[in-house]
Amino acid sequence: MASGITTTEAADLQSAASPPSAPILDVNGVTIQYKTKEHLITATYRVGFQVFPADRFVILGPSGCGKSTLLKAVAGYLQPVEGEMRLKGNIIRDPGPDRVMVFQEFDQLLPWKTVKENITFALTNGGRCDNARDAEEIAMEYINKVKLDRFENTYPHMLSGGMKQRVAIARGMAMEPDILLMDEPFAALDALTRRQMQEELLQLWEDTKFTVLFVTHSIEEAVIIGSRILIMSPHPGQVKAELNAHEQSIATIGEDEFASLQSKIHNMIFADRVLEDETLPNV
Ligand code: ADP
């Protein structure tokens, strides 16, 4: 169980549904540190969680609590100093096409390639397709899914921020990874586009039931997107609680249960005490 949680939070952890299938992603006691010239920074401390097939698993916490660090470690770019991460039972040691990341930044597309070429390039280089015709067919399928079919030959600089994010999502989904990793993908969008993108992501999930690990610092976004929400405490990030949000979505915004889940999470996050680095054991 997560360290440093209260009895109420422990009850929440226990009441969270335990899906019957084997986890796709199993994160166990993971501590991740950054070494700089002057400091050793503990970004996450003994974090554990499991992501099951078709979960919309959200990691929620204040800035600096280690959300992006965790995602980068799942992607294979960082190694924990303690604990382990397993994807389908295998320890994660390197990046691989079985995990695809979608970032917040609008410049994650190749500017010299069109929308379609950005996707076909990822498919052929990522090893999902070995011939151009298949790659094109798959790319068009996903371009249609994100409603960009009139833009397949457009270059990224001609697209709005929301459209660029749609391409990045289409590219990620086209790779058919075991898990799609999304690092605050809508945070740089205006409020209306952000809501539209949340709706579209949920619609895509209804269509294909992919597994997604989604990082955000917005409580509302976590409740909208997440089927399960992992709440992290401030720096260094530890698991504070895990909650179910299966029954909440865009359709329930404004309803009592949505508001009460939001305020419960708000209270958990703001009741937190910042744990000082010196209180941590040397790991
Ligand atoms: P979040 O995504 O929750 O905002 P991050 O994972 O980006 O948090 O960062 C967690 C902690 O690790 C922060 O204290 C941050 O300053 C530190 N950190 C992140 N990246 C680096 C890095 N490359 N070098 C040193 N410290 C880092």
Boltz pocket constraint, residues with backbone or C-beta under 6 A from the ligand:
constraints:
  - pocket:
      binder: B
      contacts: [[A, 34], [A, 35], [A, 36], [A, 41], [A, 42], [A, 43], [A, 61], [A, 62], [A, 63], [A, 64], [A, 65], [A, 66], [A, 67], [A, 68], [A, 69], [A, 70], [A, 235]]
      max_distance: 6.0
